[in-house]
Amino acid sequence: MNLQEKIDNTEEYGTLVLEFNEYFGQAVISRPITIDGQNSTLCSKGGPVLSVHSEEVELRNIRLEVTSASQKGKEDAFLALVVRENIRVKVENVVVKGDVSGMINEDGSWEYHDVLHIWPVVPKKKNYFVFDMDVPVSCVLETDISDLKIVNPGLSPGMNKISLEVENVKNETILFGSIEIKSTYLTRIMSVSGGSFGIPVNIRVPDKDNPICIDKSFEPVQPAPATPSEPVIRSKKLKLGLAAILFVIVSGLAFFFLFSKSEEVKKPPKKNIPEATSENVRQAEKDTREPAGTIRDIKDSYRIGDTISYTVSANDDKSLRKMAFKVHDTSVRTSWDVSGQSASQNSSFSTKGWKSGTYTYSLLTEDRAGNTKETRGNFVLADIQYGYVNIFTRPSAEIYIDGRSLGSTPKAELKLPAGRVDIRFVNESHDIDVVETITVRPNETNKEIFKWK
């Protein structure tokens, strides 16, 4: 079953929870539903990747991506998300690669690097880089790379010149991570690569007034010209025969060989004491403390079909790296890349189609030193039991349960799930709009009477 079929088979106001995967092809949502992608990717060579044609649609934990750049001249070719006019869609943790149409504070064309290559980074120096971004709305840049600083993270609509600083990086260090572009509702991602490996000799250390422009090729500073004491051959002034040229080449090779041998003799023997001392310092600074994690808002018991919302939090004495929540023996898995000493995230999942029983859930937290901590909990999922209710009111009123109208009172043999049920009663002519709570007993018929005014 492809994604479009999954969407079409989801009942109105229901929740479609996707297994973590990549889903290919364009999709259209034409009814009020919620999609929890569990960080899955919906992608297509051309846009629109996802079109929303209905009110009360919610998108969570999903990435929408246009994968081809060869769609020039085609209408909607680069659209990742299209929302029909005058429709609002609720989004949470949605990442897009491509343009957006129909969403307030998101419309327009975005021009930025898919991959930002930050190189060369001169070791143990402060390096400066710049690059350009053209954005249609105000947004903010954030990064998970600890050695990288975004000098001007706030962007205004139009062309922006972004300044980066990389400082005190050791030799042969790889920069790897991402820069997130966060607008009002959505997130876009630039992957980052580069580092202080393979640095050319005599390279220029970029300063604040002369930063390296990432959008252009970098040319290292040329070495200084030879001094008068060094042998210089000027082809325009000296005409050497073939024998003389060969003599110079052979002499030069011999001189280089003898010089390198003499340098090896001069090198002092290696000592282990300084190395041992630096190792002791590194061991003393090593972070071995585990991060802490908490899971809130999950109750002890639910009924099959309920949507379970939860909040996860983590903290560390230095810096966090990742949080991952899962319900064991199910497809529910959600992870977040985080930074700083504390972080918190909210999400939810549906239990529609699950079996009754006890489920274990857990939160795995990880800090940047690689220390991990797992926190666990349990909830019971029970089969749905039903009862029946006869409802009488004075005056008559329209009944709403979970936002749906079930007709007007009196109402006989109304089938409802067992337990506490909130019922909204509306009669505009009598200025009545109240919510009453009743208790439905399983396999029984209850009678409820309400009078107002």
N, C-alpha and C positions, 0 to 999 in steps of 0.2 A: 504494500500500500504506500503510494507516494504522499508527499506532504499535502497536496491539494485534496486528496481523498480523505486524509485525516481531518483536515479542516472542515470539509463538507459533512463528515460523519459526527462532528461535535455538536451536541445539542445547544440550543440558544442559552446564553448565560452560563454555559459550561466551561470547563478548563481543560485545555489540551496540553498534557505534559509530554514533551518530546524526550526520547532517549538521546543521550549525547551522541551527535553524529553530524555529518554534512548532508544537507538536503539540496538537490540540484533541480533547477527549473523555477519558473515564475509561479507565484501563488496569489490568489485573491481571497480576501475575507469579506463575505457579504452578509454576515449575521453577527449579533453581539456575542463574542466569546473572548476568553482569555487564553493566550498561548504562553506557556512557560517553556522556553527553549532549553533550559539546563545548560546554557552556554554553547548550544549548537550553532552551526552556520548554515544559513540559507543563501545560496549563491546561484548566479546565472551569468552567462556570457554577456547578455544585454539586459537593459532595464525595461520596465520597472521590475525589480526583484519581488517586492511585496506591495500589493495594492489593497487599501482599506476603503470599503464602500459602505460601511455600517457604523452607526453610533455604538457607544459603549463597548469598544474594543480595547483590550489591554494586552500589551506586549512586554514580556519579561525575559531577561537573561538570554538574549539572542543576538547573533551577528548577521547583518544583511550586507551582501558583498556583490558588486559588479566585477567580474573576473577578467573581462577583456577590454583592452583599450583600442580595439580596432573597429569601433562602431561609429566612426565619425560620420556626421551628416544624417544620422538616424534619429528620429524624434524619440525622446525618452530613453536614449541609449545608455546614459550614465546615471539613471535614476535608481537608487537603492530602495527608496520608500516613497510611495505616492498615497496621499490622503485626499479623498474626495472633498470638494468645496463645502464649507460650513459643517464639517465633521471634526470632532475632537477625538483623539486617541490618547490613551494613557500609556506611558512608556516607563520602564524601569530597567536599568542596566542593559541598554540597547546600544550596540556598536554598529556603525555603518561605514561602508567603503563605497563611496559614490555620492550623488546629489540627492536632495530631498525636495519634494513638492507637496504643498498643501498644509504644512505645519508652521504655525506662528513661530517666529524667531529661529527658523531652521532653513527656510527656502533659500535657494541660490546655488551658485557654482563655487565649489571649493577647489583650490589649487595648492597642493602640498606634496611633500616627498612621501612615497610609500616606504622607502628605506632611506634613512639619513646616515650617510657614511662619514663619521667624524675621524679624520685621519689627515696628516700625521699628528700624533700627540707626543710632544717632546717630554721624556720622563723627568720627573722631579721639578717641573717648571709649571708656571701658570700659563695655559694656552687659551687663546681667544678665537672664536669662530662666529660666523654670521651666515644666515640664509634667509630667503624671502618666502613669505606665505601670503596668498590672496584669499581672504575669507569674506563671506557675505554678511555675517552677523558677529556680534561680540562673543568672545570665547576666552578660555583660559588654558594654558599649557601646564601639564604636570608630568613628572618623570619618576620612574622607580630606580634610576641609576644613581647611586650614592655619590659618585665622583663627578657628576655632571650637574651644573647649576644653570638654570634658565634665568637670565638677568631681567628680562622684561616679559613675564609670563602672560600678562593681560593684553589681548589683541582687540583692535577696533575694526569695524567693517572696512574692507579695502585691502591694499597692499601693506604688509607689515615686514619690517626687517627685524629678525629675531637674533639676539646675542646670546652666546653660550660661553661658559667658562669651564675648563677642565684643569684641575690643579693637583699637584703632588702625586701623580700616578707613577707607579714603579715601572721599570723597564719590562718589556714583553707582557704588558697587561692588555687584556681584551675588554673593550667596552661593549656590553650587550644588554639589551633591554628595550624599552619603548618610551615614547613621549605621547601622552594622551591629549587630544584636543577636545576639551569639554565645553559644549555650548549649553543652551538652556535645558534641553531635554536629552540630547544624544551625545555619544562619544565617538571620536574618530581616532585612529591609532597610526603613528609613524614608528616603524621598527628602527632601532638604532644599532649600528655596528661600527667597528673601528678600534682604535687603541694605540698603544705605544710600541707596536711590533714592526720590524722591517723599516726602521727610521733611516733615511739617507744620511750620509756623512755631510757635515757642514750645513745642516739644515737650519733655516731661519726659525728662531723662536718667535711665534706671532705675539705681538703686543696689543695693547688695548686700542691704539690708534691705527694699527695695521693688522686687523684680524684676518684669518683665513676664510675666504668666501667658499662655502660648501657647494654653491651652485656652479663654481668654475673650477677648472683643473688647477692644481697647485704646482708651482715651479720652485724648487729649492734655490737658495742663493748660490751663485757660482763661486768656486774657490778663487782666492786672490791670485793675480798674475805672478809669474815667476820673477824672482829677484835677479839682479845682474850677475850674481855669483853662480846661478844655476845654469846648466847647459841649455841653450836655446837655439833651435834650428829654425830659421826663417826661410821658407821655401822660395819666396819671391826674390830674396837677395843672394842666397847661396845656392849654387848649382852643384850638387854632389853627384858623383857617379854611383853606380850600383854597388860597387865594392865598398865605398865609404859608408853608405847607408847600412849595409850588412854589418860592417865593423861597429857602428854605433849601437845597433840592436844587440849584438852579441855582448859587447862591453857592458851595456846596461843590465842585461840579464845576469851576467857574472857579478856585477857590483851589488845587485839586489840580493843574490844568493848569499854572498859573503856578509853583507850587512845584516840580513835576517839571522844568520848563524851567530854573529857577534852579539846581537841583541838578546838571543836566547841565553848566551853565556852570562850576560850581565843581570838577567832576572834573578832576584833573590828567591830563596826557597819559601814555599808557602808555610804560614803559621796557622795553627788551629785555635789559638787562644782568642783572637778577635771574633772568629766565627762562633765559638761557643758562647761568648758573652752576648752577642746579638741574638742567639737562639734563646738564651735565658730570658731576655727582654720580651721576645715574642711570646714565649710560654706564659709569662706573667700577665700579658695583655689579652690572652685568649679568652673569648666569651664562652662559658660553659653553663650558664644559667638558662633553664627552660622558660619559654614564654608561658603565659597563662591564658586560658580560654573559658568562656561561659556561654551557655545556651539558655535563652529565656523565652517565655510566652508559649511554650508547648505544654498542653494540659496532659493529665494522666490517662484520659480516655477519650475516644472519638467514635463516631459511627461511620461505617463504610460510605464513601462518597463525600465526606467532609473535606474541605480545604483547610490545611494546617499551615498557619503562619508562625514564623519564628524570628528571633533576633539573635545574632551571634556577635560576641565581642572578644577582643584579644588585647593583651598588653605585654610589653617586654621592657626590660631595663635599658635596652639600647635601640634596636630597630627591628620591626616585623618585616616578614617577606610574603607570607601566604596564609590564608585561611581556607579550609575545605570542609564542607558539611555533607554528610551522606546518611541515608537510611539503609541499614544493612539488608542484604538480600532483596533489594529493589533497584530500580534504575535512577532513583533520586540521588543526584550528585551535583553539587554546586561549589565552585571555588572562586576565590577573589585574590588578586595580587594587591597587597597592601604595603604601606610604608609608614614610618614614624613609630612612636612608642605605643600608640593605641589605635584601635580601629573598630568599627561597628558596621554591620550590614543587616538588612532585612530581606526576607524572601518568603516563599510559600510553595506548597505542592498539593496536588489533589490525590485523594485516596480512592477515586472512582475506579471500580474494577478490581480492587484489592480483595484479599481474603481476610477473614477475621483472625485475630491472634495478637500476640505481643510482638512489637517491633522495637529494635534497638537503633538509636541514632547517635551520631558522634560528630565532634568537631576536632579537626586536626589543625593545630597552629604551628607555624614554623618561623624562626627568626633568621636574620641574614648570616648568622654564624652556623646555621644548619641544625640548631637545636629544635626538637619537636616535642609537642605535648598533645595527648588525646584526652578529650572529655566526652563522657558517654551519658546517655539517659534512655528511658523506655516509655512507650505509651501503648495502651491497649486499644485495638480496633474491633468494635463489636458489630454484629449483623444488625441491619436496620429492622426494627419492629414497628408495626403500625397500629393505630387505633382510629376510632371514628368519633366525630363531634357533631352534635346538633346545635346550631348557633341561632339565637333569637336576639333581636335588638329593638329598641324603641328610641327614636324613629329608625326606619330601615337605613342601612348604610352599605356601601360597597366594601368588599373585603380584599385586602392586599396582604400577601405573604411573600417575603423576599422580593418585594417589588413587583410581583405579578398579581393581576386582578383575578379573583376567583368568583366573581359575580356578587350579587347583592343578597342581604339577609331577608327572610330567614333562609338558613342553609341546613339541609338535612344530610346525614351520613357523609360528612366531609372527611375523607381519608387523609390523615396526617401522620408524620413520623412520631413515634413515642418520645416523650420528654417534654421539656418546656418549649413552647412555640409563641413567638411574638406575632400578633395579628394587628394590622392597621385598619381602622374603620374610617371611611370618608363619606360625608354628606355635606356638599357645598351649600345647599339651600338652607341648612340648619347650622352652618358654620361649625361642623364637627370634623375634626381630624385628630384622632386619638389612637394610641397604641395600647392594647391590652395583652397580658401574658396569661396563657392557659397551660395546664399540664395535661398531656395526652397519655392515657394509660394503655399499654399494649393489649391488643385483642379485646378491648372494651369500647362501649359507646358512651360518651359523656354528653351532658347537656349544659350549655353555657348561655346565660341571659345577661344582657347589658342594657342599662337605661342611662340616657344622658338628658339633662335639662328637664 
